[in-house]
Amino acid sequence: MQPAIHALIPAAGQSVRFGGTTYKQYAHLLGKPVIAHSIDTVQRHRAISAVTVALAPDDGIYGELIRPEYPEVRTVAGGDCRARTVMNGLEDIRAADPGCRWVLVHDAARPCLSPELLDSLILEGLQADDGAILAMPVSDTLKRAGDEGRIERTEDREGLWAAQTPQLFPLDALMDNLSAALRFGAPPTDEAEAMERAGCRPLLVRGSSTNIKITHPDDLPLAEALMRSRLKAQRPAGHAA
């Protein structure tokens, strides 16, 4: 029997790179906020038993826009960085869901995750003792920037992968390793890094270039195009648009 998985969506970021006055997770995308698409995909998966969203303490938008549509989704206050936000979420999950053994962390601003990718991650990740993440092999030539934005050198891309989410880990191991990183004052930039520092070797599961993260306003039209294309492919033949 497949173990139940609790999904955690960190959504406490300040959207500095996105600009404007609206957090990127609440930007409009195909009729609803970006974060709603992220919640939908993980919540609908048969292996996901519950969803928790970690919010900025001063977030006054979620309660108005999201909670009425997702009353069963738990919320918890996040922290001053992603690692602390995730840690707060994990502590809440452990208290509210004591039987939980696996946690899946997914970006609030990554709305184009397909059910097929989520299936692959869960299928392969549950077989890996150290968990797994979605990622893509780096294909672009990488340049190291030096002073004044000039190229310092070209980096070898062999064996490099760009991390995506979701990331799937045993709850206890992720809590222990993330807590250790925070105690040392070196918060990791993603959950896999906390596991790596402890000597774990999470599995890389091939993601997709369509599993984009909304970082800049220009990403929204691309996300909309990707989602419309997916919806069109799912529409029965002969069905009018």
C-alpha positions as CSV (number, residue, x, y, z in Angstrom):
1,M,0.0,0.0,0.0
2,Q,1.4,3.4,-1.0
3,P,2.0,5.7,2.0
4,A,0.1,8.9,2.2
5,I,2.0,12.1,1.5
6,H,1.4,15.6,3.0
7,A,2.0,18.4,0.5
8,L,3.6,21.7,1.8
9,I,3.4,24.8,-0.3
10,P,5.7,27.6,0.9
11,A,4.2,31.0,0.0
12,A,5.8,33.5,2.3
13,G,8.1,35.1,-0.1
14,Q,8.0,38.8,-0.8
15,S,8.2,38.5,-4.7
16,V,11.1,41.0,-4.9
17,R,12.0,40.1,-8.4
18,F,8.4,40.0,-9.6
19,G,7.9,43.7,-8.8
20,G,4.7,45.6,-8.3
21,T,2.5,45.5,-5.3
22,T,1.0,42.0,-5.8
23,Y,2.8,38.8,-4.6
24,K,3.4,36.7,-7.6
25,Q,1.4,33.7,-6.1
26,Y,-1.7,35.9,-6.3
27,A,-1.2,37.1,-9.9
28,H,-4.0,36.3,-12.3
29,L,-3.6,33.2,-14.5
30,L,-6.4,31.7,-16.5
31,G,-9.1,33.0,-14.2
32,K,-7.6,32.3,-10.8
33,P,-4.5,33.1,-8.7
34,V,-1.3,31.3,-9.6
35,I,-1.2,29.6,-6.2
36,A,-4.6,28.0,-6.8
37,H,-3.2,26.1,-9.8
38,S,-0.4,24.8,-7.6
39,I,-2.8,23.7,-4.9
40,D,-5.1,22.1,-7.4
41,T,-2.5,19.8,-9.0
42,V,-1.1,18.4,-5.7
43,Q,-4.5,18.2,-4.0
44,R,-6.0,16.1,-6.8
45,H,-3.3,13.5,-6.7
46,R,-4.5,10.2,-5.2
47,A,-1.3,9.9,-3.0
48,I,-1.7,13.4,-1.4
49,S,-3.6,13.1,1.8
50,A,-3.5,16.8,2.9
51,V,-2.1,20.2,1.9
52,T,-0.6,22.9,4.1
53,V,0.3,26.4,2.8
54,A,2.9,28.5,4.7
55,L,2.1,32.2,4.4
56,A,3.8,35.4,5.3
57,P,2.6,36.6,8.7
58,D,1.2,39.8,7.2
59,D,-0.5,38.0,4.3
60,G,-4.0,39.5,4.1
61,I,-4.8,38.2,0.6
62,Y,-5.0,34.4,1.1
63,G,-8.0,34.5,3.4
64,E,-9.9,36.6,0.9
65,L,-8.9,34.9,-2.4
66,I,-8.0,31.3,-1.6
67,R,-9.4,30.1,1.7
68,P,-13.1,30.2,0.6
69,E,-12.3,27.8,-2.3
70,Y,-10.0,25.5,-0.3
71,P,-11.3,25.4,3.2
72,E,-9.7,22.1,3.9
73,V,-6.2,23.4,3.2
74,R,-4.3,24.2,6.4
75,T,-2.2,27.3,6.8
76,V,0.7,28.2,9.0
77,A,2.9,31.3,9.4
78,G,6.1,31.2,7.5
79,G,9.5,32.7,8.4
80,D,12.1,35.2,7.2
81,C,13.6,32.8,4.5
82,R,12.4,29.8,2.6
83,A,14.2,27.4,4.9
84,R,12.5,28.8,8.0
85,T,9.1,28.9,6.2
86,V,9.4,25.2,5.2
87,M,10.6,24.3,8.7
88,N,7.5,26.0,10.2
89,G,5.4,24.1,7.8
90,L,7.0,20.8,8.7
91,E,6.6,21.4,12.4
92,D,2.9,22.1,11.9
93,I,2.4,19.0,9.7
94,R,4.1,16.8,12.3
95,A,1.7,18.2,15.0
96,A,-1.4,18.0,12.9
97,D,-0.7,14.8,11.0
98,P,1.3,12.5,13.4
99,G,1.1,9.6,11.0
100,C,2.7,11.4,8.2
101,R,5.9,9.8,6.9
102,W,6.5,11.7,3.6
103,V,6.3,15.3,2.6
104,L,6.1,16.9,-0.8
105,V,7.3,20.5,-1.1
106,H,6.0,22.5,-4.1
107,D,6.5,26.1,-5.0
108,A,3.4,28.3,-4.8
109,A,4.6,30.0,-8.0
110,R,5.1,26.9,-10.1
111,P,1.6,26.5,-11.5
112,C,2.3,24.4,-14.6
113,L,3.2,21.1,-12.9
114,S,1.5,18.3,-14.8
115,P,-0.1,15.3,-13.2
116,E,2.2,13.1,-15.2
117,L,5.3,14.7,-13.7
118,L,3.9,14.5,-10.2
119,D,3.1,10.8,-10.9
120,S,6.7,10.2,-11.9
121,L,8.2,11.9,-8.9
122,I,6.0,10.1,-6.4
123,L,6.5,6.7,-8.1
124,E,10.3,7.0,-8.2
125,G,10.7,9.1,-5.0
126,L,9.0,6.6,-2.7
127,Q,11.5,4.0,-3.8
128,A,14.5,6.2,-2.9
129,D,15.5,6.2,0.8
130,D,16.7,9.8,0.5
131,G,13.8,11.1,-1.5
132,A,13.8,12.7,-4.9
133,I,13.3,16.0,-6.8
134,L,12.2,17.0,-10.2
135,A,15.1,18.6,-12.2
136,M,16.3,19.3,-15.7
137,P,19.8,18.7,-17.2
138,V,21.4,22.1,-17.9
139,S,21.6,22.6,-21.7
140,D,22.7,26.3,-21.9
141,T,26.4,27.3,-21.9
142,L,27.1,28.7,-18.4
143,K,29.1,31.9,-17.9
144,R,30.6,33.0,-14.5
145,A,30.2,36.8,-14.1
146,G,33.0,38.9,-12.9
147,D,33.4,42.6,-12.1
148,E,31.1,45.0,-13.9
149,G,29.1,42.1,-15.3
150,R,31.8,40.9,-17.6
151,I,32.4,37.2,-18.3
152,E,35.0,35.8,-16.0
153,R,35.0,32.2,-17.4
154,T,32.8,29.5,-18.9
155,E,31.6,26.8,-16.4
156,D,31.6,23.2,-17.3
157,R,27.9,22.1,-17.4
158,E,28.6,18.4,-17.5
159,G,26.5,16.7,-14.9
160,L,24.7,19.9,-13.8
161,W,20.9,19.8,-13.3
162,A,18.5,22.7,-12.6
163,A,16.3,21.9,-9.6
164,Q,12.6,22.2,-9.8
165,T,9.7,21.3,-7.5
166,P,8.0,19.3,-6.2
167,Q,10.7,17.8,-4.0
168,L,9.7,14.6,-2.0
169,F,11.4,13.5,1.2
170,P,10.8,11.5,4.4
171,L,9.4,14.0,6.8
172,D,11.7,13.1,9.8
173,A,14.9,13.2,7.7
174,L,14.0,16.6,6.1
175,M,13.1,18.1,9.5
176,D,16.3,16.9,11.1
177,N,18.5,18.1,8.3
178,L,16.8,21.4,7.8
179,S,16.9,22.1,11.5
180,A,20.6,21.4,11.5
181,A,21.2,23.8,8.6
182,L,19.3,26.5,10.4
183,R,21.1,26.0,13.7
184,F,24.4,26.5,11.8
185,G,23.1,29.8,10.4
186,A,23.4,28.6,6.8
187,P,19.8,28.2,5.4
188,P,19.8,26.1,2.2
189,T,18.1,27.5,-0.9
190,D,16.0,24.4,-1.4
191,E,15.1,21.3,0.6
192,A,17.4,19.0,-1.4
193,E,20.4,21.0,-0.3
194,A,19.6,20.4,3.4
195,M,19.5,16.6,2.6
196,E,22.8,16.9,0.7
197,R,24.6,18.5,3.5
198,A,23.8,15.6,5.7
199,G,25.3,13.2,3.2
200,C,22.1,12.1,1.6
201,R,21.8,11.7,-2.2
202,P,18.3,12.4,-3.4
203,L,17.3,11.0,-6.7
204,L,17.0,13.3,-9.8
205,V,13.8,12.7,-11.6
206,R,13.6,14.3,-15.0
207,G,11.2,17.3,-15.0
208,S,10.1,19.4,-17.9
209,S,10.9,22.8,-19.4
210,T,7.1,23.5,-19.1
211,N,7.3,23.2,-15.3
212,I,8.2,26.9,-15.0
213,K,8.4,29.1,-12.0
214,I,6.7,32.5,-12.1
215,T,9.6,34.9,-11.2
216,H,9.0,37.9,-13.5
217,P,5.8,39.4,-15.0
218,D,6.9,38.2,-18.4
219,D,6.6,34.6,-17.1
220,L,2.8,34.9,-16.8
221,P,2.0,35.0,-20.6
222,L,4.3,32.0,-21.1
223,A,2.6,30.0,-18.3
224,E,-0.8,30.9,-19.8
225,A,0.3,29.7,-23.2
226,L,1.6,26.4,-21.7
227,M,-1.6,25.8,-19.8
228,R,-3.8,26.6,-22.8
229,S,-1.8,24.2,-24.9
230,R,-2.2,21.5,-22.3
231,L,-6.0,22.1,-22.1
232,K,-6.3,22.0,-25.9
233,A,-4.5,18.7,-26.0
234,Q,-6.8,17.2,-23.4
235,R,-10.0,18.4,-25.3
236,P,-11.8,15.6,-27.1
237,A,-11.4,15.7,-30.9
238,G,-14.1,17.8,-32.6
239,H,-14.9,19.7,-29.4
240,A,-15.3,23.4,-30.2
241,A,-13.1,25.9,-28.4
